[in-house]
Amino acid sequence: MRVACAITLLVLCSISASRAAAQSYEEHMARGDSLRDALKPAEALEEFRAAFFANQTYEASWKFARAQVDVAKQIEENGNKDLRDSLYWVAKLYAEAAIRKDSTDPEGQFMLANALGRLSRTRGGKERVRFAREIYDLASRALELDPDHDGAEHVIGAWHAEIMRLSGLTKFFAKTFLGAGFMNRASWDSAVVHLEHSVRLKPDYLYHRLELAEVYVDLKRWDDARTQLEEIGRLAPTSDVMDHTYKEEALRLLAEIREEAEQ
């Protein structure tokens, strides 16, 4: 089913090519950027799709991939999982296309890591492991190209946290599949360092703070978690289409921390 959905999406992308000719590449890219800033991901996706088929540049490729991710991440767990996963797979394809065009810019590397990272989080433990090496390598490459890339810092921090959260049996499988040396890189300290850096680089991005707060909760650093979660409550929901969801999750975690403090 996932393959069928992905093929359908690619066919729709091709149909858009004729429509793109009526307007310029620059116009579509500019509108796509404006719509994304306005937190209208579905409309932005159509503009970046048109831009890509008007002129298949590196920038159009990774922004088209990013738009797929922006739409996919809104689909809840009880929603259309086949569509969500197909969008992530199509994002993967266009991020790979971007890297083939230019492997020296961090955005293509980050977008591929981001698409794979979000896709992996829809899977069980063993399936997540299969993505782990590529996600880590891509995000690390993005950081080599831009040491202050907040998104890549987030992905690396989340990678450390996800590995540390694996069950004992899944960790055993992961060490067999990836090698103990690679798996032993993961640590809670590294998760904190990278996520804290992502927050410093982009303090108004709610998702950085939420992921960091979740790690603090894992470590029972309640005061630090509360600080991040309360700051999420104060910040305006203007940085990501998922900000309202992130705010709701922050409130839920704050309630959990209060319950923990009362015990």
Rosetta silent file (secondary structure, phi, psi, omega in degrees, C-alpha in Angstrom):
SEQUENCE: MRVACAITLLVLCSISASRAAAQSYEEHMARGDSLRDALKPAEALEEFRAAFFANQTYEASWKFARAQVDVAKQIEENGNKDLRDSLYWVAKLYAEAAIRKDSTDPEGQFMLANALGRLSRTRGGKERVRFAREIYDLASRALELDPDHDGAEHVIGAWHAEIMRLSGLTKFFAKTFLGAGFMNRASWDSAVVHLEHSVRLKPDYLYHRLELAEVYVDLKRWDDARTQLEEIGRLAPTSDVMDHTYKEEALRLLAEIREEAEQ
SCORE:     score description
SCORE:     0.000 S_00000001
   1 L     0.000  -41.576 -179.102    0.000    0.000    0.000 S_00000001
   2 H   -62.123  -41.110  179.803    2.837    2.395    0.891 S_00000001
   3 H   -64.111  -42.406  179.456    4.479    1.788   -2.510 S_00000001
   4 H   -61.246  -42.932  178.924    1.168    2.393   -4.311 S_00000001
   5 H   -63.501  -41.339 -179.558    0.660    5.675   -2.448 S_00000001
   6 H   -63.930  -42.419  178.523    4.197    6.771   -3.235 S_00000001
   7 H   -62.095  -43.262  178.718    3.737    6.008   -6.939 S_00000001
   8 H   -59.284  -43.559  179.495    0.471    7.968   -6.957 S_00000001
   9 H   -62.402  -40.218  179.833    2.200   10.950   -5.367 S_00000001
  10 H   -67.199  -37.191  176.797    4.966   10.836   -7.962 S_00000001
  11 H   -62.977  -43.953  178.001    2.417   10.717  -10.788 S_00000001
  12 H   -61.689  -36.812  177.235    0.641   13.752   -9.338 S_00000001
  13 H   -60.513  -41.506 -178.376    4.000   15.503   -9.177 S_00000001
  14 H   -65.963  -39.985  179.239    4.494   14.852  -12.898 S_00000001
  15 H   -60.281  -33.656 -178.217    1.050   16.192  -13.778 S_00000001
  16 H   -67.458  -15.680 -175.380    1.964   19.425  -12.013 S_00000001
  17 H   -60.202  -42.408 -178.803    4.800   19.997  -14.474 S_00000001
  18 H   -66.808  -33.837  179.041    2.528   21.431  -17.174 S_00000001
  19 H   -68.899  -32.427 -176.151    0.897   23.773  -14.685 S_00000001
  20 H   -64.597  -27.889 -174.395    4.283   25.053  -13.540 S_00000001
  21 L   -63.847  -26.430 -176.041    5.087   26.403  -16.995 S_00000001
  22 L   -69.629  -23.650 -179.614    2.467   29.141  -16.701 S_00000001
  23 L  -127.757  159.342 -173.951    4.343   30.839  -13.897 S_00000001
  24 L   -80.044  156.527  175.735    8.024   31.326  -13.280 S_00000001
  25 H   -55.013  -46.184 -177.076   10.218   29.245  -11.057 S_00000001
  26 H   -62.508  -38.558  179.165   11.075   32.311   -8.980 S_00000001
  27 H   -64.672  -44.224  179.230    7.401   33.138   -8.419 S_00000001
  28 H   -64.431  -42.007 -179.527    6.601   29.637   -7.225 S_00000001
  29 H   -64.131  -43.760 -179.638    9.612   29.551   -4.897 S_00000001
  30 H   -63.430  -42.839  178.643    8.757   32.946   -3.414 S_00000001
  31 H   -66.332  -39.921  178.266    5.132   31.954   -2.858 S_00000001
  32 H   -59.785  -44.584  178.146    6.193   28.640   -1.360 S_00000001
  33 H   -62.064  -44.042 -179.108    8.465   30.414    1.127 S_00000001
  34 H   -64.409  -41.994 -179.741    5.724   32.896    2.048 S_00000001
  35 H   -68.120  -36.802  177.469    3.104   30.186    2.522 S_00000001
  36 H   -66.209  -42.299  177.241    5.420   28.116    4.665 S_00000001
  37 H   -61.430  -30.321  179.355    6.161   31.167    6.841 S_00000001
  38 L   -84.848    6.610  179.009    2.377   31.620    7.115 S_00000001
  39 L    59.796   46.465  175.258    2.109   27.995    8.364 S_00000001
  40 L  -122.084   74.337 -170.774    0.162   26.812    5.318 S_00000001
  41 H   -65.161  -36.657 -178.834    2.111   23.646    4.443 S_00000001
  42 H   -64.998  -42.517  178.490   -0.342   22.096    1.968 S_00000001
  43 H   -68.703  -38.948  177.432   -0.417   25.272   -0.133 S_00000001
  44 H   -62.407  -38.958  178.468    3.356   25.638    0.176 S_00000001
  45 H   -57.070  -43.936 -178.978    3.763   22.056   -1.038 S_00000001
  46 H   -64.175  -37.941  179.147    1.904   22.861   -4.261 S_00000001
  47 H   -68.602  -42.910  179.585    4.106   25.886   -4.922 S_00000001
  48 H   -69.967  -31.635  174.156    7.343   23.986   -4.314 S_00000001
  49 H   -61.366  -48.007  179.705    6.043   21.140   -6.468 S_00000001
  50 H   -63.340  -40.622  179.195    5.403   23.600   -9.304 S_00000001
  51 H   -62.314  -43.230 -178.539    8.789   25.240   -8.784 S_00000001
  52 H   -60.972  -43.570 -177.849   10.562   21.887   -8.910 S_00000001
  53 H   -79.547  -12.433  171.800    8.964   20.907  -12.200 S_00000001
  54 H   -81.385  -35.259 -178.338    9.659   24.351  -13.630 S_00000001
  55 L  -160.968  108.176 -171.572   13.348   24.114  -12.750 S_00000001
  56 L   -81.634   66.415 -179.376   14.803   21.129  -10.900 S_00000001
  57 L   -82.963  170.014  175.348   17.379   23.032   -8.872 S_00000001
  58 H   -59.987  -47.812 -177.400   19.042   21.985   -5.645 S_00000001
  59 H   -63.042  -42.401  178.548   17.006   24.492   -3.637 S_00000001
  60 H   -63.728  -34.972 -178.557   13.726   23.402   -5.197 S_00000001
  61 H   -65.334  -50.387 -176.081   14.593   19.766   -4.472 S_00000001
  62 H   -75.214  -29.837  176.997   15.246   20.130   -0.754 S_00000001
  63 H   -72.993  -32.650  173.785   12.405   22.580   -0.218 S_00000001
  64 H   -64.727  -42.162  176.391   10.024   20.226   -2.022 S_00000001
  65 H   -62.063  -45.032  179.844   11.245   17.464    0.313 S_00000001
  66 H   -60.718  -39.776  179.623   10.753   19.719    3.345 S_00000001
  67 H   -63.955  -37.549  176.467    7.209   20.540    2.238 S_00000001
  68 H   -60.905  -43.498  179.841    6.390   16.820    2.069 S_00000001
  69 H   -64.312  -41.757 -179.006    7.605   16.427    5.655 S_00000001
  70 H   -59.947  -38.017  178.558    5.613   19.460    6.808 S_00000001
  71 H   -74.811  -44.042 -175.685    2.398   17.898    5.498 S_00000001
  72 H   -62.578  -40.239 -173.724    3.202   14.369    6.668 S_00000001
  73 L   -69.937  -12.169  176.662    3.990   15.277   10.263 S_00000001
  74 L   -81.547  -15.421 -177.443    0.480   16.692   10.735 S_00000001
  75 L   -78.988  115.965 -174.222   -1.096   13.280   10.113 S_00000001
  76 L   -73.076  166.994 -176.394   -1.805   11.808   13.521 S_00000001
  77 L   -58.755  -31.709  179.550   -1.128    8.234   14.562 S_00000001
  78 L   -93.898   13.004  179.570   -4.805    7.351   14.112 S_00000001
  79 L   -94.587 -153.849 -177.739   -4.929    9.060   10.700 S_00000001
  80 L   -79.582   89.629 -175.881   -3.989    7.926    7.203 S_00000001
  81 H   -66.010  -34.570  179.979   -0.711    6.175    7.976 S_00000001
  82 H   -64.185  -42.611  177.514   -0.183    5.053    4.388 S_00000001
  83 H   -64.586  -46.072  179.736   -0.383    8.637    3.130 S_00000001
  84 H   -56.767  -50.176 -177.554    1.877    9.872    5.934 S_00000001
  85 H   -66.629  -35.173  177.534    4.523    7.248    5.278 S_00000001
  86 H   -65.166  -39.447  176.585    4.308    7.784    1.516 S_00000001
  87 H   -62.250  -41.531  177.409    4.918   11.498    1.993 S_00000001
  88 H   -63.951  -40.012  179.266    8.000   10.722    4.067 S_00000001
  89 H   -66.444  -40.233  177.614    9.254    8.316    1.392 S_00000001
  90 H   -66.489  -38.752  174.931    8.713   10.887   -1.357 S_00000001
  91 H   -58.517  -41.581  177.588   10.522   13.457    0.809 S_00000001
  92 H   -58.376  -45.043 -178.089   13.381   10.979    1.044 S_00000001
  93 H   -62.198  -43.491 -177.430   13.539   10.680   -2.748 S_00000001
  94 H   -76.285  -29.384  173.701   13.687   14.444   -3.326 S_00000001
  95 H   -67.128  -40.514  175.722   16.197   14.998   -0.530 S_00000001
  96 H   -62.342  -39.386  177.172   18.394   12.361   -2.154 S_00000001
  97 H   -62.260  -39.851  178.445   17.947   14.177   -5.470 S_00000001
  98 H   -61.438  -43.964 -178.810   19.058   17.401   -3.786 S_00000001
  99 H   -64.785  -35.889  177.218   22.217   15.755   -2.458 S_00000001
 100 H   -64.030  -31.237  179.415   23.045   14.416   -5.908 S_00000001
 101 H   -78.085  -35.628 -178.731   22.871   17.979   -7.195 S_00000001
 102 L  -156.792  107.379 -179.724   24.957   19.460   -4.354 S_00000001
 103 L   -94.839    4.944 -176.356   26.514   17.452   -1.550 S_00000001
 104 L  -101.376   -0.715  178.723   28.403   20.449   -0.147 S_00000001
 105 L  -107.475  141.352 -173.942   25.387   22.285    1.301 S_00000001
 106 H   -73.298  -23.167 -171.226   23.920   21.174    4.659 S_00000001
 107 H   -65.070  -39.613  177.816   20.202   21.529    3.832 S_00000001
 108 H   -64.195  -43.716  178.715   19.991   18.465    1.600 S_00000001
 109 H   -61.398  -45.276 -179.559   21.827   16.333    4.140 S_00000001
 110 H   -65.051  -42.488 -177.157   19.606   17.608    6.944 S_00000001
 111 H   -64.104  -37.472  177.772   16.379   17.124    5.012 S_00000001
 112 H   -67.516  -42.670  176.635   17.214   13.498    4.266 S_00000001
 113 H   -61.515  -39.922 -178.507   18.111   12.906    7.927 S_00000001
 114 H   -66.902  -46.094  179.412   14.912   14.651    9.001 S_00000001
 115 H   -61.778  -44.881  179.576   12.671   12.652    6.651 S_00000001
 116 H   -67.847  -37.214  179.355   14.261    9.362    7.709 S_00000001
 117 H   -63.858  -44.545  179.017   14.169   10.346   11.368 S_00000001
 118 H   -69.162  -37.276  176.847   10.472   11.129   11.307 S_00000001
 119 H   -63.515  -41.936 -178.036    9.748    8.001    9.292 S_00000001
 120 H   -63.362  -30.357 -179.025   11.696    5.882   11.764 S_00000001
 121 L   -74.784   -6.550  173.186    9.602    7.221   14.635 S_00000001
 122 L   -91.961    1.702 -174.270    6.523    5.682   13.054 S_00000001
 123 L  -111.381  167.786  173.399    8.167    2.254   13.341 S_00000001
 124 L   -75.389  175.549 -173.091    8.889   -0.255   16.088 S_00000001
 125 H   -56.211  -49.003 -176.697   12.255   -0.530   17.797 S_00000001
 126 H   -66.137  -37.521  178.051   13.963   -2.957   15.423 S_00000001
 127 H   -68.610  -34.294  177.393   12.845   -1.061   12.335 S_00000001
 128 H   -60.994  -39.693 -177.721   14.088    2.182   13.851 S_00000001
 129 H   -57.949  -36.333 -176.643   17.498    0.621   14.256 S_00000001
 130 H   -64.319  -24.935  178.435   17.724    0.010   10.511 S_00000001
 131 H   -89.658  -14.572 -163.988   17.562    3.776    9.895 S_00000001
 132 H   -60.114  -45.941 -175.620   19.901    4.732   12.740 S_00000001
 133 H   -64.195  -44.972 -177.864   23.266    4.696   10.998 S_00000001
 134 H   -66.063  -41.567  178.631   22.134    6.692    7.967 S_00000001
 135 H   -59.870  -47.585 -178.766   20.331    9.296   10.095 S_00000001
 136 H   -61.299  -46.991 -176.817   23.403    9.769   12.286 S_00000001
 137 H   -64.578  -40.758 -179.444   25.797   10.013    9.340 S_00000001
 138 H   -66.479  -45.730  179.939   23.615   12.499    7.433 S_00000001
 139 H   -65.752  -37.413  177.495   23.079   14.795   10.422 S_00000001
 140 H   -64.142  -40.254  177.619   26.782   14.620   11.269 S_00000001
 141 H   -63.746  -40.992  177.846   27.641   15.584    7.696 S_00000001
 142 H   -60.227  -39.533  179.346   25.245   18.542    7.916 S_00000001
 143 H   -71.081  -31.479  174.146   27.012   19.683   11.078 S_00000001
 144 H   -62.231  -40.021 -178.281   30.395   19.354    9.407 S_00000001
 145 H   -76.527  -30.756  179.537   29.141   21.682    6.689 S_00000001
 146 L  -147.957   94.648 -177.217   27.458   24.055    9.166 S_00000001
 147 L   -61.188  -14.816 -179.901   28.384   23.625   12.863 S_00000001
 148 L  -109.499   30.769  177.767   25.528   25.984   13.799 S_00000001
 149 L   -83.987  105.836 -174.322   22.736   24.135   11.990 S_00000001
 150 H   -63.678  -35.587  179.857   20.044   23.966   14.671 S_00000001
 151 H   -65.829  -42.565  178.833   18.044   21.288   12.852 S_00000001
 152 H   -66.244  -38.425  176.000   21.033   18.963   12.522 S_00000001
 153 H   -60.391  -41.236  178.797   21.881   19.498   16.199 S_00000001
 154 H   -62.224  -46.561 -178.429   18.301   18.506   17.046 S_00000001
 155 H   -61.217  -43.938  179.804   18.476   15.347   14.936 S_00000001
 156 H   -64.672  -44.156  178.165   21.759   14.255   16.515 S_00000001
 157 H   -60.780  -44.268  178.608   20.452   14.956   20.024 S_00000001
 158 H   -64.660  -36.034  178.191   17.239   13.070   19.309 S_00000001
 159 H   -59.609  -48.348  178.615   19.284   10.194   17.849 S_00000001
 160 H   -58.741  -44.747 -178.786   21.220    9.809   21.102 S_00000001
 161 H   -64.406  -43.249 -178.667   18.005    9.903   23.115 S_00000001
 162 H   -63.613  -40.308  178.286   16.216    7.375   20.882 S_00000001
 163 H   -65.177  -42.446 -178.915   19.092    4.908   21.117 S_00000001
 164 H   -66.704  -25.506 -179.142   19.233    5.274   24.902 S_00000001
 165 H   -83.078  -11.313 -178.562   15.468    4.620   25.125 S_00000001
 166 L   -60.920  146.023  176.216   15.661    1.308   23.268 S_00000001
 167 L   -67.927  163.777 -179.191   14.789   -1.770   25.293 S_00000001
 168 H   -57.034  -43.346 -179.417   17.534   -4.183   26.271 S_00000001
 169 H   -65.676  -41.980 -179.586   16.509   -6.711   23.623 S_00000001
 170 H   -68.734  -35.967  176.304   16.343   -4.084   20.893 S_00000001
 171 H   -63.415  -38.342  177.694   19.740   -2.707   21.931 S_00000001
 172 H   -62.376  -44.999  177.051   21.156   -6.205   21.611 S_00000001
 173 H   -60.743  -42.989 -177.940   19.689   -6.441   18.102 S_00000001
 174 H   -63.022  -41.839  179.586   21.046   -2.977   17.282 S_00000001
 175 H   -65.414  -35.095  177.290   24.566   -3.880   18.383 S_00000001
 176 H   -68.886  -40.781 -175.418   24.407   -7.004   16.232 S_00000001
 177 H   -77.284  -44.178 -173.507   23.052   -5.071   13.242 S_00000001
 178 H  -102.031  -19.283 -175.556   25.113   -1.867   13.531 S_00000001
 179 L   100.109  135.481 -176.618   28.073   -2.974   15.605 S_00000001
 180 H   -61.769  -36.042 -178.462   28.705   -2.396   19.282 S_00000001
 181 H   -60.639  -43.969  179.895   31.250    0.326   18.604 S_00000001
 182 H   -67.784  -45.199 -178.524   28.785    2.488   16.738 S_00000001
 183 H   -63.580  -32.271 -177.922   25.977    1.907   19.236 S_00000001
 184 L   -70.766   -5.880  174.488   28.255    2.753   22.155 S_00000001
 185 L   -68.620  -27.945 -173.375   28.471    6.325   20.853 S_00000001
 186 L   -69.385  138.142  176.696   24.999    6.993   22.209 S_00000001
 187 L  -157.282  154.508  175.138   24.689    8.694   25.590 S_00000001
 188 H   -65.847  -37.074  179.708   22.274   10.848   27.542 S_00000001
 189 H   -58.815  -43.053 -179.920   25.017   13.460   27.991 S_00000001
 190 H   -68.304  -36.002  176.056   25.365   13.821   24.219 S_00000001
 191 H   -58.276  -46.238 -179.266   21.594   14.045   23.813 S_00000001
 192 H   -64.859  -46.185 -176.761   21.538   16.952   26.266 S_00000001
 193 H   -59.674  -47.972 -176.822   24.543   18.742   24.743 S_00000001
 194 H   -69.504  -41.365 -179.045   23.188   18.665   21.188 S_00000001
 195 H   -70.716  -37.403  175.707   19.610   19.564   22.093 S_00000001
 196 H   -62.553  -37.889  178.586   20.710   22.388   24.379 S_00000001
 197 H   -66.109  -39.173  178.245   22.798   23.733   21.507 S_00000001
 198 H   -61.582  -37.922  178.128   19.787   23.563   19.163 S_00000001
 199 H   -66.512  -42.599  178.853   17.803   25.640   21.671 S_00000001
 200 H   -63.245  -37.246 -178.474   20.582   28.219   21.950 S_00000001
 201 H   -71.168  -35.318 -178.425   20.789   28.461   18.164 S_00000001
 202 L  -141.702   77.103 -171.912   17.028   28.892   17.689 S_00000001
 203 L   -67.530  -18.178 -178.816   15.399   29.658   21.048 S_00000001
 204 L   -92.527    3.738 -179.822   11.964   30.468   19.610 S_00000001
 205 L   -90.830  110.054 -171.132   11.578   27.051   17.948 S_00000001
 206 H   -61.650  -37.150 -174.847    9.225   25.121   20.218 S_00000001
 207 H   -64.400  -35.279  175.627   10.146   21.643   19.008 S_00000001
 208 H   -59.044  -46.372 -177.521   13.780   22.050   20.105 S_00000001
 209 H   -67.916  -37.688 -179.440   12.623   22.898   23.623 S_00000001
 210 H   -65.828  -44.586  179.757   10.052   20.085   23.725 S_00000001
 211 H   -63.628  -40.538  177.740   12.573   17.428   22.693 S_00000001
 212 H   -64.227  -43.483  178.494   15.050   18.754   25.258 S_00000001
 213 H   -59.919  -39.425  179.601   12.379   18.746   27.967 S_00000001
 214 H   -63.827  -37.453  176.612   11.549   15.109   27.163 S_00000001
 215 H   -67.517  -42.323  176.428   15.203   14.178   27.649 S_00000001
 216 H   -58.859  -38.702  177.798   15.277   16.061   30.959 S_00000001
 217 H   -63.495  -43.926  176.820   12.201   14.055   32.008 S_00000001
 218 H   -55.237  -36.783 -176.887   14.000   10.818   31.077 S_00000001
 219 L   -90.577    2.336 -178.477   16.851   11.935   33.335 S_00000001
 220 L    60.444   30.733  173.908   14.458   13.069   36.100 S_00000001
 221 L   -91.377   74.802 -169.253   15.808   16.602   35.852 S_00000001
 222 H   -62.288  -43.772 -178.107   12.391   17.961   36.723 S_00000001
 223 H   -63.727  -42.669  179.053   13.302   21.623   37.241 S_00000001
 224 H   -64.491  -40.961  178.135   15.153   21.819   33.926 S_00000001
 225 H   -62.783  -44.664 -179.000   12.251   20.133   32.145 S_00000001
 226 H   -61.012  -39.768  179.124    9.757   22.495   33.758 S_00000001
 227 H   -59.180  -46.003 -179.973   11.790   25.521   32.636 S_00000001
 228 H   -66.311  -43.362 -177.066   11.675   24.408   29.000 S_00000001
 229 H   -67.206  -38.484  178.039    8.005   23.459   29.097 S_00000001
 230 H   -68.256  -34.958  177.408    6.954   26.721   30.701 S_00000001
 231 H   -66.906  -35.623  175.323    8.936   28.642   28.086 S_00000001
 232 H   -59.456  -39.923  178.735    7.040   26.736   25.373 S_00000001
 233 H   -63.766  -30.635 -178.046    3.853   28.021   26.974 S_00000001
 234 H   -83.340  -28.830 -175.038    5.099   31.597   26.748 S_00000001
 235 L   -73.847  148.089  178.095    6.358   31.470   23.163 S_00000001
 236 L   -74.349  142.423 -179.403    4.082   32.334   20.249 S_00000001
 237 L   -82.197   64.542 -172.928    3.059   29.388   18.034 S_00000001
 238 L  -122.358    5.571 -174.262    4.526   30.928   14.901 S_00000001
 239 L  -100.875  -18.346 -174.341    7.602   28.820   14.073 S_00000001
 240 L  -157.081  146.581 -179.748    6.061   25.531   12.905 S_00000001
 241 L   -62.533  -19.903 -179.239    2.677   24.222   11.776 S_00000001
 242 L   -93.194    6.724 -173.256    2.845   21.749   14.684 S_00000001
 243 H   -58.183  -38.548  179.779    3.353   24.401   17.368 S_00000001
 244 H   -65.096  -37.495  175.686   -0.144   24.054   18.829 S_00000001
 245 H   -65.023  -41.934  178.875    0.424   20.305   19.160 S_00000001
 246 H   -63.868  -37.419  177.441    3.783   20.942   20.798 S_00000001
 247 H   -65.460  -40.253  177.649    2.138   23.311   23.262 S_00000001
 248 H   -63.620  -41.370  178.673   -0.460   20.667   24.144 S_00000001
 249 H   -66.213  -36.543  177.448    2.272   18.096   24.692 S_00000001
 250 H   -62.926  -41.863  177.504    4.161   20.559   26.887 S_00000001
 251 H   -62.831  -39.693  179.162    1.063   21.013   29.074 S_00000001
 252 H   -64.218  -42.561  179.591    0.694   17.228   29.356 S_00000001
 253 H   -67.700  -38.065  176.530    4.303   16.825   30.434 S_00000001
 254 H   -60.100  -41.109  177.763    3.972   19.644   32.961 S_00000001
 255 H   -63.216  -39.498  178.347    1.013   17.829   34.510 S_00000001
 256 H   -63.869  -40.691 -179.861    3.068   14.635   34.701 S_00000001
 257 H   -65.254  -40.153  177.552    5.894   16.475   36.431 S_00000001
 258 H   -61.687  -42.954  178.101    3.476   17.938   38.992 S_00000001
 259 H   -62.204  -40.053  179.493    2.131   14.446   39.705 S_00000001
 260 H   -64.421  -39.679 -178.865    5.668   13.142   40.100 S_00000001
 261 H   -67.852  -29.493 -178.317    6.486   15.953   42.541 S_00000001
 262 H   -79.775  -14.845 -177.474    3.428   15.151   44.647 S_00000001
 263 L   -82.313    0.000    0.000    4.364   11.489   45.076 S_00000001
